[in-house]
Amino acid sequence: MYPQTQLAFVDVERVSGHLCGRYRAGHFRGVATVVLKLFQIIQPHVAFFGEKDYQQLAVVRRMVRDLNVPVEVTGVETVREPDGLAISSRNRRLGPSERAVAPVLYQVLLAARQSVASGERKAPAIKEAAEQVLHGAPEVRLEYFELVDPDGIQPVSLVTTPVRAALAAWVGEVRLIDNLLLQPPTY
């Protein structure tokens, strides 16, 4: 993919600037660049990306839209273990006690979903209620927990349309990410 020094890159600004982009400088520039190179080589009609890495999916969708790449980008729902933990190759790095506590991340997301379903619309209140779940898991170090619009990955202050609750946390020495779509009820 890189036979010589790379001088041209794809940078999907704004969409890549929050969430993981804040903590992993240059990561999404690398993702967008290599995905565009693959699209140019393979020229697929459809490309599937998992929703577990939702920000990556949003970056690729925006790149395709902005650069008129003739590819339909389709999100694939996150696959979960029976206890709710999102399936990831990183899970293998968790020790037994860490693996036992890791499903709390999904419980945080479910608490946010429940808060929205119960009528809460203010993002700070939704986040505070959801983060209460972590009080029973002091070994989890939350890196971020945000409510963002699904297209631009920008933080929202009020939930009036569907949003993504997204988080990253350290469980021991393993960084895990997860997210969940929150849809306010329509009355």
Helices and strands as residue ranges (DSSP letters): H 20-23, H 27-42, E 46-50, G 51-53, H 54-66, E 72-76, G 89-93, H 96-101, H 104-117, H 123-131, G 132-136, E 140-148, E 163-171, E 174-182
